[in-house]
Amino acid sequence: MSATRGLDVYLHQTQPVPLNARFACAPGELTALVGPSGSGKTTILRAIAGLGGIQAGHVHCAGVGWFDSDAGINLAPQARRAGLVFQDYALFPHLSAAQNVTQALGHLPRAKRAARARALLASVHLAGLERRRPADLSGGQAQRVALARALARDPAVLLLDEPFSAVDQITRRRLRRELASLRQRLGCATILVTHDLDEALELADRMVVLHRGETLQTGVPAEMLRKPANAIVARLLDQRNLFTGVVAAHEPGLTWIDWAAHRLRCTGRSELQIGARVDWMIPAAGVLLHRRDRPSHGERENPLQGRVTKVVSLGETLWITLRVGQTEQGPQRATEHPLTFSLPEHVARRNGVEVGASITVSLLADSLHLMTPVTDG
């Protein structure tokens, strides 16, 4: 992506909130910033909007330098084409919905503001509610007013700070769908701060994982879940099947690792040294149950036998926790982190998958991902 067309951000400081964050977002794309509380996500949004000082770095948007410490540029918030939607809406309680939106239309002639405010409210499905004050709106409606106000500035970048966290689940899903439809029409860069990984997966074109203010990995969300850069990213993305092994051998296109008295085949990583310690993970979708009724080709890949220790029902899906077998020396450290995977309820029932049952699964080689160990200091 050309930094002159979309948003390009690099922010660095040592205090009060340490930052070493770098990412970009193309026009029409949505980039999600994810990470634990205190990782700097909201600080980054405020820095883009010009609402907080940053020691070093740059913010370039649509070919304009909004902030550049080397060039001495730091535009005032009102000079930046950024629309910001806060978690708590931040509406003026004494003003109507239309009046709240009109507050952001100071760049238009006064005679055109009322009509533009009505059009913006209609674009977020609030036609007919222009005269209502925030106290007379539902949470979802209030958030739509906040979004319409952000759009009133014709933003080059839309900044969303946990915009759906204050509404119920049904409203949240509806607002997500509306945002997905709206951003396709807008064509501006959109930055979404969220703690909800499902939200990031559903909405984002790209995801930025932040930890202690630093960008750890950027990429397509689904790909990052399959191939996190390291164990820290895997944990931040709530990947549960995370273990440590030792590189045992290489063959053309294959790498073998030793783990808990098992030798596992993986996609080739010939750059890893024999005997080197590696972290590895496998998504739940890469764990294949050996069915009673019919075998499959994948069952020849890394078969493991174990005992079911937990079954959690989530609707028609069951999440299975499996402790793999033990060696003669007793439980291995790696098996202290049991495998987890999901099954449709009818599949689990047909194959006798219940607590205490002994079952066999395979870890698909193409799904088993090797990572160089890092220290989470």
Secondary structure, DSSP 4 states (H G I P E B T S, - for coil): --TTTSEEEEEEESSSS-EEEEEEE-TT-EEEEE--TTSSHHHHHHHHHTSS--SEEEEEETTEEEEETTTTEE--GGGS-EEEE-TT----TTS-HHHHHHTT-TTS-HHHHHHHHHHHHHHTT-TT-TT--GGGS-HHHHHHHHHHHHHTT--SEEEEESTTTTS-HHHHHHHHHHHHHHHHHH-SEEEEE-S-HHHHHHH-SEEEEEETTEEEEEE-HHHHHHS-SSHHHHHHTT---EEEEEEEEEETTEEEEEETTEEEEEE--TTSPTT-EEEEE--GGGEEE--SS---GGGGSSEEEEEEEEEEEETTEEEEEEEEP-BTTB--GGGGS-EEEEEEHHHHHHTT--TT-EEEEEE-TTT-EEE------
